[in-house]
Amino acid sequence: MIASAVPGRIRVRNPLFKSRQFLTETQEQVEQIEGVESVRSNLKSGSIIVLYDADAVDEMHMEQQVEEICFRRPRRVSKKPSVTVARVSKIGMLSTLIPSLALAAAGKKKLHIYTGIAFLAFAGLHTTRYSKTLLK
């Protein structure tokens, strides 16, 4: 929705703006509108601010154009490989940890070691996937 509009400035909020890809595409498209001077975006708040020349462009026309771009249907994007990697690593950790503990309790030392190694491999994959946000 258009959160606020005064001549020369429009603020738009959209939950889809919390997607970096959608926000970037929207910002690029809004910048192409005739009369737009600048577009600022905020990924965390899910908003953009459009500054335009109010003397050269009709306010209602500008709001309509901005609204059409900002509230279009997003393109369907296939799942990122990293999402699949995250799912595989989590399922792998769970499916190797339980047997490893059960084998340790049963005294099957060799099998316990093999399942433990598999668990550590999945844990390493998981840690690598989340390394950017792990220690924030």
C-alpha positions, 0 to 999 in steps of 0.5 A: 500500500502507499503508506504516504504521499506528498507532492514529490515523494511517495512511500510504499510498503509491501511485505514482498519488499523483504525479498531482496530480489523483488525489491531490487527488480521493483526499484529498477523498474520504478527508476525508469518512470519518467520524472522519477529523480531517485528511489531509496529502498529499505529491505528490513522495513519492506519499503521504498521511497520515490522522489520525483519532480512534482512540477513535471509529473501529475501526482495521481499519475505517478502514484498509479504508475508506482503502485502498478509496479510495486504491487505486481505479482512476483515472478515464480522463482524456483527454490534456491539450491541452498534451501535444498542443501539446508534441508538435506543437511538437517534430515541427514543429521537427524537420520544419522544421529539417532542410529549413532546413539542407538549403536553406541548404546548397543555396543556396536563400536564400528557402526557407531563410528561410521554413523558418527562420521556421517553425522559430522559430514552433514553437520559440516555441510549445515555449518557451511550453509549457515556460516554467514549468519552463524555468529551474528 
